[in-house]
Amino acid sequence: MARTVSRERRPLPPPLPPVSRTVGQVVAQGIELYQQNFFRALLLGIPVAVVDQLVLGQSIPEKALSLVAASPFFSLAYAGACAIRQNEKPPLHVWALAVALGVLTFLPAALLFPWFAILSVLWLGLAGHAVPVVMAERLAPMAALRRTFVLGRADYIHAAGSFATLAILFAITRFTLGLLLASQADAAMRVAIFLAVLVMSPLLFLGASIVYVDLVARVGLSRAERRRLRLGVTGQAK
């Protein structure tokens, strides 16, 4: 008689703390946060899904202007992701300041994205933290901007790498779906892509809100100190 060997399921190792969290774990934590707050988080995808439809067929300058016009809605979605991560409802004036500074820091990225997407992501790795700074720390405008760039320099590689990974995952999904639906009628294809972008894009904002937590934990630490902490935590997990 053949004996069936049952393998005991081992629990997954606990996630690394923010000070040593990897890019891959940023994505994983973003997905987990999305799953825990699916219906609220789904609303965050509306601006990206709508703009994705509007820019179809536009020239590069027109796309840049569309992104600039949509920047308040992107910033509002980013603020919403921060509120979900913080599990709180900040006052209205905090939302207003977060959106205003989000627009200010996003404008260079909006203008760069249609021409050089990677430069846009690299800029956001440095300056794309104003919204969570305001939502979590409730700083005045100038103090929030200074804090934004302090965080961006705390571990720029991690921030830019996380933003780039989230953007690439989104772009690959969007492009692959477009190829799969290329034979469908135009109206059906547009509806399917809209729904896919609606579902996928909240991860961009949720992941970015988690990157903020990582950067806060890394302010003042050198690369060598972060590496020692990462190796120490990994060693304990084993």
Secondary structure, DSSP 8 states (H G I E B T S, - for coil): -----------------GGG--HHHHHHHHHHHHHHTHHHHHGGGHHHHHHHHHTTT--HHHHHHHHHHHHHHHHHHHHHHHHHHHTS---HHHHHHHHHHHHHHHHHHHHHTTT-HHHHHHHHHHHTTHHHHHHHH---HHHHHHHHHHHHHHTHHHHHHHHHHHHHHHHHHHHHHHHHTTTS-HHHHHHHHHHHHHHHTHHHHHHHHHHHHHHHHHTT--HHHHHHHHHHHHHHH-
